[in-house]
Amino acid sequence: MPVTIKDLARHLNLSVSTVSYALNNGPKPVSNDVRRRVREAADAMGYRPNRIARSLVTKRTHAVGVVPPINELEVMRSQFMQMALQGIYNSATRHGYDIVLFTSSNSADHLVSGILDARVDGVIFIASPAESPVPVEVMERGLPLAMVAFGPPSCRPVFSADNVGGTRLACNHLWDLGHRRLAYVTGSLKSTDAVQRRDAFIAWSRERGVYSLGSIVEGDFTFEGGRRGIRALLNRPETPTAVVCGNDEMAYGVLLQLREMGIRVPTDMSLVGFDGSPLAAGSDPPLVTVRQPVEEMSTAAMESVLQQLAGEPAADIQFDTHLTVGGTTAPVPVGAIL
């Protein structure tokens, strides 16, 4: 049978509470000699702490909740989500924390109850929709939280990428190659990140005098959304010579759709994504993409939750973006009508 804290107390002729304080560093102090004796005995007897019992003493579960975007059943297929989870997992492992992954729910009340009932020490929301009431209510309950990418405007801290600067990097790259007819496939506009990137594209286009009402179509951050988006753009009177997408998955969908239609990338049309995901490097040809450091963002979010638990202040961090040049852009095609 597993060794219990009572077995340790009996073996050492100490009270159960004293052994507990020694193992958990409190809440009441014990002498260094007692702490040493207890830990040596625990190692020798193969004692493993009961996590539930320990949490009752320390008021901590050593678990952090992670909430993906609500109502997206296929969200785990997302490259962004996978990169975000990797950063959280790495940080949690280093600090001896577990991750509790909450599934999406149609009921915000049900999700909030699930988070509170799980007794996690804090929560990380990943790309939460701007109108979601869940992060707001969790924050109001006083549970430490952090946002990877933007969510409801009142929820802080936020660990985000420079969406405006990144979009301008993509557009300037295409401009320098001679492109003047640019189009944009945006992600779901329930996402603040998608809105920021789309608005940055519009602002840049107006500054350059090349904005067109028909130059933007909405996708949903998915492969199929990219395929639908480029089909819609090609059905419009003015065909673009270059397309910017709100993420790499949509860009990959655009790439394959164009290939099926006999339109060569980058010979006939240039293409830029956003994320810097493994998908971008693995596509054929490799996608030109704006890299946002998703793993670093999510690592910082996890670290922030732990800082809040330690009573330290939390602050937003915006991470720089960088253009990664692959093989999907080229000078504007000879003979294209500009």
C-alpha positions in Angstrom: 0.0 0.0 0.0 1.2 3.6 -0.6 2.9 5.3 2.2 0.7 8.0 3.8 1.5 11.1 5.7 0.3 9.3 8.8 2.9 6.6 8.3 5.6 9.2 8.1 4.3 10.8 11.3 4.2 7.5 13.1 7.7 6.6 11.9 9.2 9.9 13.0 7.1 10.2 16.2 5.8 13.6 15.0 2.3 15.0 14.6 0.6 14.7 11.2 0.4 18.5 11.0 4.1 18.9 11.7 5.0 16.5 8.9 2.6 18.3 6.6 4.2 21.7 7.3 7.6 20.2 6.7 6.6 18.7 3.3 4.6 21.8 2.1 6.8 24.6 3.5 4.1 25.8 5.7 1.7 27.4 6.5 3.3 27.1 9.9 7.1 27.1 10.3 9.2 24.0 11.3 12.9 23.8 12.2 15.4 23.0 9.5 16.3 19.8 11.4 12.6 18.6 11.4 12.2 19.5 7.7 15.4 17.5 6.9 14.3 14.4 8.9 10.8 14.4 7.3 12.1 14.7 3.8 14.8 12.1 4.3 12.2 9.7 5.7 9.8 10.5 2.8 12.4 9.6 0.3 13.5 6.5 2.1 9.9 5.2 2.5 8.8 6.1 -1.0 6.2 8.6 0.1 4.3 10.4 -2.7 2.1 13.4 -1.7 -1.6 13.3 -2.1 -2.2 16.2 -4.4 -5.8 16.9 -3.3 -4.7 16.9 0.4 -1.7 19.1 -0.4 -4.0 21.6 -2.2 -6.2 21.9 0.9 -3.1 23.0 2.9 -1.4 25.2 0.4 -4.6 26.5 -1.2 -3.0 25.7 -4.6 -3.7 23.0 -7.1 -0.6 23.5 -9.2 -2.8 23.4 -12.2 -3.6 26.1 -14.8 -6.6 26.0 -17.0 -6.3 26.6 -20.8 -9.4 27.7 -22.8 -9.3 27.5 -26.6 -11.6 29.8 -28.7 -15.2 29.0 -27.8 -17.4 26.9 -30.2 -14.6 25.8 -32.5 -14.8 22.0 -32.5 -11.8 21.5 -34.8 -9.6 24.0 -33.0 -6.9 21.5 -32.1 -6.1 21.1 -35.8 -5.0 24.8 -35.9 -1.3 25.4 -36.2 -1.7 28.5 -34.0 -3.3 26.5 -31.3 -0.7 23.8 -31.4 2.1 26.3 -31.1 0.4 28.1 -28.3 -0.2 24.9 -26.3 3.5 24.0 -26.8 4.7 27.2 -25.2 2.2 26.7 -22.3 3.2 23.1 -21.8 6.9 23.8 -21.8 6.6 26.5 -19.2 4.2 24.5 -17.0 6.6 21.6 -17.1 9.5 23.7 -16.0 7.5 25.0 -13.0 5.9 21.7 -12.0 2.4 22.6 -13.0 -0.3 20.6 -14.8 -2.6 21.9 -17.6 -6.3 21.5 -17.5 -7.7 21.9 -21.0 -11.3 23.0 -21.1 -13.5 22.0 -24.0 -15.7 24.5 -25.8 -19.3 25.0 -24.7 -22.3 26.7 -26.1 -23.1 27.9 -22.6 -20.8 30.6 -21.1 -22.2 29.9 -17.7 -21.4 26.2 -18.0 -17.8 27.0 -19.0 -17.3 29.5 -16.2 -18.7 26.9 -13.7 -16.4 24.3 -15.1 -13.4 26.5 -14.6 -14.3 27.4 -11.1 -15.2 23.8 -10.1 -11.9 22.5 -11.5 -10.1 24.7 -8.8 -7.3 25.7 -11.1 -4.9 28.3 -9.8 -5.3 30.5 -12.9 -6.5 30.4 -16.5 -5.0 31.2 -19.9 -7.4 32.1 -22.7 -6.1 31.5 -26.3 -7.5 33.8 -29.0 -10.8 34.3 -27.1 -13.6 36.0 -29.2 -13.9 39.7 -28.4 -17.5 39.3 -27.3 -17.0 36.3 -25.1 -18.3 36.9 -21.5 -16.2 34.0 -20.1 -12.8 35.7 -19.6 -14.6 38.8 -18.2 -16.5 36.7 -15.6 -13.4 34.7 -14.6 -11.5 38.0 -14.1 -14.3 39.4 -12.0 -14.1 36.3 -9.8 -10.5 37.2 -9.0 -8.9 34.3 -10.7 -5.5 35.1 -12.2 -5.7 35.0 -16.0 -3.7 35.8 -19.1 -4.7 36.3 -22.8 -2.7 34.8 -25.6 -3.7 37.0 -28.5 -6.5 39.5 -28.0 -9.9 38.7 -26.3 -12.5 40.9 -24.6 -11.1 44.5 -24.4 -11.3 44.6 -20.6 -9.3 41.5 -20.0 -5.6 41.9 -19.2 -2.8 41.1 -19.4 -2.6 40.4 -23.1 0.4 38.7 -24.9 0.0 39.5 -28.5 1.8 40.0 -31.8 2.2 43.3 -33.6 -0.6 42.7 -36.0 -0.4 46.2 -37.6 3.3 46.1 -38.1 3.2 42.5 -39.4 0.5 43.3 -42.0 2.5 46.3 -43.2 5.6 44.1 -43.6 3.7 41.8 -45.9 2.2 44.6 -48.0 5.5 46.5 -48.3 7.2 43.4 -49.4 4.7 42.9 -52.2 4.8 46.6 -53.1 8.5 46.5 -53.5 8.0 43.6 -55.9 5.9 45.9 -58.1 2.4 44.7 -57.0 -0.4 47.2 -57.0 -3.5 45.0 -57.0 -3.4 43.4 -53.6 -6.2 41.4 -52.1 -6.7 40.2 -48.5 -8.3 37.1 -47.0 -9.2 37.9 -43.4 -9.9 35.5 -40.6 -13.1 35.5 -38.6 -13.9 39.0 -37.6 -15.0 37.8 -34.2 -11.3 37.8 -33.5 -9.7 41.1 -32.5 -6.5 40.0 -34.2 -8.3 39.4 -37.4 -9.9 42.9 -37.2 -6.5 44.5 -36.5 -4.8 42.8 -39.5 -7.7 43.6 -41.8 -7.8 47.2 -40.7 -4.1 47.5 -41.2 -4.4 46.2 -44.7 -7.1 48.8 -45.5 -5.1 51.6 -43.9 -2.0 50.6 -45.9 -3.9 50.3 -49.1 -5.5 53.8 -48.7 -2.1 55.3 -48.0 -0.8 53.9 -51.2 -3.9 54.8 -53.2 -4.7 51.2 -54.2 -7.7 50.4 -51.9 -10.6 48.7 -53.5 -13.9 47.6 -51.9 -13.7 44.3 -53.6 -10.2 43.5 -52.4 -11.2 41.9 -49.1 -13.0 38.6 -48.4 -13.7 36.9 -45.1 -12.4 33.4 -44.3 -12.4 31.7 -40.9 -8.7 31.1 -40.3 -9.1 27.6 -41.8 -7.7 25.8 -44.9 -11.2 25.7 -46.4 -11.7 29.3 -45.6 -8.7 30.1 -47.7 -10.0 28.1 -50.6 -13.3 29.8 -50.5 -11.7 33.2 -50.2 -9.5 32.9 -53.3 -12.4 31.6 -55.4 -14.5 34.6 -54.3 -11.6 37.0 -55.3 -11.1 35.4 -58.7 -14.8 35.9 -59.4 -14.5 39.6 -59.0 -13.9 42.0 -62.0 -10.3 43.0 -61.0 -8.1 40.0 -60.4 -5.3 40.6 -57.9 -1.7 39.9 -58.6 -0.9 39.2 -55.0 -2.9 38.0 -52.0 -2.2 38.5 -48.3 -3.9 36.1 -45.8 -4.7 36.5 -42.1 -2.9 33.2 -41.2 -0.9 30.5 -42.8 -3.7 27.9 -42.9 -5.8 30.1 -45.1 -2.7 30.9 -47.2 -2.1 27.2 -47.7 -5.7 26.7 -48.8 -5.2 29.6 -51.3 -2.0 27.9 -52.6 -3.7 24.6 -53.3 -6.8 26.1 -54.8 -4.7 28.2 -57.2 -2.7 25.1 -58.1 -5.9 23.2 -58.9 -7.1 26.0 -61.1 -3.8 26.1 -63.0 -2.6 29.4 -61.5 1.0 29.3 -60.7 2.4 30.7 -57.4 4.5 32.9 -57.6 4.8 33.1 -61.4 1.2 34.2 -61.9 0.2 35.3 -58.4 2.1 36.0 -55.2 1.0 34.9 -51.8 1.9 35.9 -48.1 0.6 34.3 -44.9 0.7 35.2 -41.3 1.9 33.1 -38.3 5.3 31.6 -39.2 3.9 28.1 -38.5 5.6 24.8 -39.5 3.0 24.6 -42.2 4.6 27.6 -43.9 8.0 26.0 -44.1 6.6 22.6 -45.2 4.5 23.8 -48.1 5.6 23.6 -51.7 6.8 26.2 -52.3 7.5 27.4 -48.8 5.1 30.2 -47.9 6.3 33.7 -47.4 4.9 34.5 -44.0 4.8 37.1 -41.2 6.1 35.3 -38.2 4.5 36.0 -34.9 6.3 34.3 -31.9 3.3 32.2 -30.7 5.3 29.9 -28.4 7.0 32.9 -26.8 3.6 34.7 -26.4 2.0 31.7 -24.6 5.1 31.0 -22.5 4.9 34.6 -21.3 1.2 34.1 -20.5 2.0 31.1 -18.3 4.8 33.0 -16.6 2.4 35.9 -16.0 -0.2 33.7 -14.3 2.5 32.4 -11.9 3.7 35.9 -11.2 0.1 37.0 -10.3 -0.1 34.0 -8.0 3.0 35.3 -6.3 1.4 38.7 -5.9 3.4 40.4 -8.6 1.8 42.9 -11.1 1.0 41.8 -14.6 1.5 43.8 -17.8 0.7 43.4 -21.5 3.5 42.5 -23.8 3.4 43.1 -27.6 5.8 40.9 -29.5 7.6 42.0 -32.7 6.7 40.3 -36.0 9.2 39.4 -38.8 8.8 38.6 -42.5 10.1 35.1 -43.4 10.8 35.0 -47.1 9.9 31.7 -48.8 9.0 30.9 -52.3 5.5 32.2 -52.9 6.3 35.8 -53.9 7.9 37.2 -57.1 7.9 40.4 -59.1 4.5 41.3 -60.6 3.9 39.2 -63.7 5.0 40.7 -67.0 1.9 42.0 -68.9 -0.2 42.4 -65.7 -2.6 45.4 -66.0 -1.6 47.6 -63.1 
